[in-house]
Amino acid sequence: MEVTPSILTADFCKLGETLDEAIEAGLNWIHMDVMDGNWVINKTITFGPAIIRSVRDRLGEDVFIDCHLMISNAEETWIQYVDAGVDMVIAHIEAVQDFPELIRRIHSTGVQVGCVLNPDTPVSDVMPLLPELDLVLVMSVVPGKGGQSFMPQVENKVREFRKAIDEQEKSGGKTPILMIDGGIKHHNAAMIADWGIDIAVVGSGLINDNAPISHNLNEIQKALESGQSTH
């Protein structure tokens, strides 16, 4: 299982240095959480295409950047994120009217597409899209609600996607990446890896004032190598 940092816990006055630190620690995928102050339940505004363009310009083309659009108008604004330099646009199944058309349009630009679903959204809402998707993101917290704990009840959802993705690969279809986001720390990393997650989004578990990113990443990697989760 790989790890990608969410930058929301960073000091944005030092964002460039934090990104450099993440890359130096060996991370090569950056997860950009975009909230529009409308769609998420706590009405948070984070950042938009301008910040993403600055991140792309600083890190260059060798780092993979996705944008997780927690917004109400992804179907109208996705091109702004493509123009800002993202490698993948991830949109919420709950916020998009015509997801197959959104996939088609984004793919036409050469950019990858992911679909994300909230903890209460059934797997069946996303499963028909699986043959065309590059990534499925399972939320293990409710987007936009701060101070939440990891929701272990999403295990069945993750395992169902893992089985479907593996079966699709065996039949010669695409192999979407399986991602999880919300409350991931070193103490539960081995558990979610066992579920079949390919890449975990980690926020405060990587970027915090208590230790360097390299130290926090090492703690996660040690947990993965030991195969044990702690509580």
C-alpha positions as CSV (number, residue, x, y, z in Angstrom):
1,M,0.0,0.0,0.0
2,E,1.3,3.5,-0.9
3,V,0.6,6.8,0.8
4,T,-0.4,10.2,-0.5
5,P,-0.5,13.3,1.7
6,S,-3.5,15.5,2.0
7,I,-2.2,19.1,2.4
8,L,-5.1,20.4,4.4
9,T,-3.2,20.2,7.7
10,A,-0.3,22.1,6.4
11,D,0.6,25.7,7.3
12,F,-0.3,27.3,3.9
13,C,2.3,30.1,4.5
14,K,4.9,27.3,4.4
15,L,3.1,25.1,1.8
16,G,6.1,25.1,-0.6
17,E,8.5,23.9,2.0
18,T,6.0,21.2,3.2
19,L,5.6,19.9,-0.3
20,D,9.4,19.8,-0.8
21,E,9.7,17.9,2.5
22,A,7.0,15.4,1.3
23,I,8.9,14.8,-1.9
24,E,12.2,14.4,-0.1
25,A,10.6,11.8,2.1
26,G,9.9,9.7,-0.9
27,L,6.2,10.6,-1.6
28,N,5.4,11.2,-5.3
29,W,1.6,11.6,-5.2
30,I,-0.1,14.7,-3.8
31,H,-3.8,14.7,-2.9
32,M,-5.6,18.1,-3.2
33,D,-8.9,18.5,-1.3
34,V,-11.0,21.1,-3.0
35,M,-14.1,22.3,-1.0
36,D,-16.3,25.1,-2.3
37,G,-18.1,26.2,0.9
38,N,-21.3,24.8,-0.4
39,W,-21.3,21.0,-0.9
40,V,-19.6,19.7,2.3
41,I,-21.7,19.8,5.4
42,N,-19.5,22.2,7.4
43,K,-19.4,24.7,4.4
44,T,-15.6,24.9,4.4
45,I,-13.7,26.6,1.6
46,T,-10.2,25.3,1.0
47,F,-8.6,26.3,-2.3
48,G,-9.0,26.1,-6.1
49,P,-7.2,25.8,-9.4
50,A,-4.8,28.7,-8.7
51,I,-3.2,26.9,-5.7
52,I,-3.1,23.7,-7.7
53,R,-1.3,25.4,-10.5
54,S,1.3,26.8,-8.1
55,V,1.8,23.3,-6.7
56,R,2.3,21.9,-10.2
57,D,4.8,24.6,-11.1
58,R,6.8,24.0,-8.0
59,L,6.9,20.2,-8.1
60,G,7.2,19.8,-11.9
61,E,5.7,17.0,-14.0
62,D,7.2,14.0,-12.2
63,V,4.9,14.2,-9.2
64,F,1.3,12.8,-9.6
65,I,-1.4,15.3,-8.5
66,D,-5.0,14.5,-8.1
67,C,-7.8,16.9,-7.1
68,H,-10.7,15.6,-4.9
69,L,-13.6,17.8,-5.8
70,M,-15.9,18.2,-2.9
71,I,-18.0,20.7,-4.8
72,S,-21.5,21.1,-6.2
73,N,-20.5,22.0,-9.8
74,A,-17.8,19.6,-10.9
75,E,-19.5,19.0,-14.2
76,E,-19.2,22.7,-15.0
77,T,-15.7,23.5,-13.6
78,W,-13.6,20.3,-14.0
79,I,-11.7,21.8,-17.0
80,Q,-10.2,24.5,-14.7
81,Y,-8.5,21.7,-12.7
82,V,-7.3,20.0,-15.9
83,D,-5.9,23.4,-17.0
84,A,-4.2,23.8,-13.6
85,G,-2.2,20.7,-14.3
86,V,-3.8,17.8,-12.4
87,D,-3.2,14.2,-13.5
88,M,-6.5,13.0,-12.2
89,V,-9.9,14.6,-11.3
90,I,-11.8,12.8,-8.6
91,A,-15.5,13.7,-8.3
92,H,-18.3,12.6,-5.9
93,I,-20.9,10.2,-7.2
94,E,-23.4,12.1,-5.0
95,A,-22.7,15.4,-6.6
96,V,-22.7,14.6,-10.3
97,Q,-25.8,14.1,-12.4
98,D,-24.2,12.3,-15.4
99,F,-21.0,10.6,-14.3
100,P,-20.5,8.6,-17.5
101,E,-20.5,11.8,-19.5
102,L,-18.1,13.4,-17.0
103,I,-15.7,10.5,-17.4
104,R,-15.9,10.8,-21.2
105,R,-15.2,14.5,-21.2
106,I,-12.3,14.3,-18.8
107,H,-10.7,11.3,-20.5
108,S,-10.9,13.3,-23.8
109,T,-8.3,15.6,-22.4
110,G,-5.9,12.8,-21.5
111,V,-6.5,13.2,-17.7
112,Q,-7.5,10.3,-15.5
113,V,-10.9,10.1,-13.6
114,G,-11.7,8.9,-10.2
115,C,-15.1,8.4,-8.4
116,V,-15.5,8.9,-4.7
117,L,-18.3,7.8,-2.5
118,N,-19.4,8.8,1.0
119,P,-19.6,6.3,3.9
120,D,-23.4,6.0,3.5
121,T,-23.4,5.7,-0.3
122,P,-23.9,2.1,-1.5
123,V,-21.3,0.4,-3.6
124,S,-24.0,-0.3,-6.2
125,D,-24.0,3.4,-7.1
126,V,-20.4,3.3,-8.4
127,M,-20.1,-0.3,-9.6
128,P,-21.5,0.3,-13.1
129,L,-18.8,2.9,-13.7
130,L,-15.9,0.6,-12.8
131,P,-15.0,-0.4,-16.3
132,E,-14.2,3.2,-17.2
133,L,-12.7,4.5,-14.0
134,D,-9.0,4.9,-13.2
135,L,-9.6,5.1,-9.4
136,V,-12.3,4.5,-6.8
137,L,-12.0,6.5,-3.5
138,V,-13.9,5.2,-0.5
139,M,-14.4,7.8,2.2
140,S,-13.9,6.6,5.8
141,V,-15.1,9.8,7.3
142,V,-17.9,12.2,6.2
143,P,-16.3,14.9,4.0
144,G,-16.0,18.3,5.5
145,K,-16.8,17.3,9.1
146,G,-13.8,17.9,11.3
147,G,-12.6,15.8,14.2
148,Q,-14.0,12.5,13.0
149,S,-12.6,9.1,13.7
150,F,-11.9,6.5,11.1
151,M,-15.0,4.5,10.3
152,P,-14.1,0.8,10.3
153,Q,-17.6,-0.1,9.0
154,V,-16.4,0.7,5.5
155,E,-14.4,-2.5,5.4
156,N,-17.1,-4.4,3.6
157,K,-17.4,-1.7,1.0
158,V,-13.6,-1.7,0.4
159,R,-13.5,-5.5,0.1
160,E,-16.4,-5.5,-2.4
161,F,-14.6,-3.0,-4.6
162,R,-11.4,-5.0,-4.3
163,K,-13.1,-8.2,-5.4
164,A,-14.8,-6.5,-8.4
165,I,-11.6,-4.7,-9.5
166,D,-9.6,-8.0,-9.3
167,E,-12.3,-9.8,-11.3
168,Q,-12.3,-7.0,-13.9
169,E,-8.5,-7.2,-14.2
170,K,-8.7,-11.0,-14.7
171,S,-11.2,-10.5,-17.5
172,G,-8.9,-8.1,-19.3
173,G,-10.5,-4.9,-18.2
174,K,-9.1,-1.8,-16.5
175,T,-7.6,-2.1,-13.1
176,P,-8.8,1.0,-11.2
177,I,-6.7,2.1,-8.2
178,L,-8.5,1.6,-4.8
179,M,-8.0,4.5,-2.5
180,I,-9.2,5.4,1.0
181,D,-9.4,8.7,2.8
182,G,-10.2,9.7,6.3
183,G,-8.7,9.1,9.7
184,I,-5.8,7.1,8.4
185,K,-2.8,6.9,10.8
186,H,0.0,4.5,11.5
187,H,-2.1,2.5,13.9
188,N,-4.7,1.4,11.3
189,A,-2.5,1.4,8.2
190,A,-1.9,-2.4,8.3
191,M,-5.5,-3.1,8.7
192,I,-6.7,-1.2,5.6
193,A,-3.8,-2.6,3.6
194,D,-5.1,-6.0,4.5
195,W,-8.5,-5.0,3.1
196,G,-6.9,-4.5,-0.3
197,I,-6.3,-0.7,-0.4
198,D,-3.8,0.4,-3.0
199,I,-3.2,3.9,-1.7
200,A,-4.2,5.7,1.4
201,V,-4.7,9.5,1.8
202,V,-3.1,10.6,5.0
203,G,-3.5,14.2,6.4
204,S,-2.5,14.9,10.0
205,G,-0.9,11.5,10.3
206,L,1.8,12.8,8.0
207,I,1.7,16.6,8.2
208,N,1.7,17.8,11.8
209,D,3.7,19.9,14.2
210,N,4.9,16.9,16.2
211,A,7.4,15.3,13.8
212,P,8.8,15.6,10.3
213,I,6.9,14.0,7.4
214,S,9.8,11.5,6.9
215,H,9.4,10.3,10.5
216,N,5.6,9.9,10.2
217,L,5.9,8.1,6.9
218,N,8.5,5.8,8.4
219,E,6.1,4.9,11.3
220,I,3.4,4.1,8.7
221,Q,5.8,2.0,6.7
222,K,7.0,0.1,9.8
223,A,3.4,-0.7,10.6
224,L,2.8,-2.0,7.1
225,E,5.9,-4.2,7.3
226,S,4.9,-5.6,10.6
227,G,1.4,-6.2,9.4
228,Q,-0.1,-5.2,12.7
229,S,-2.5,-2.5,13.6
230,T,-2.7,-1.0,17.1
231,H,-5.6,0.8,18.7
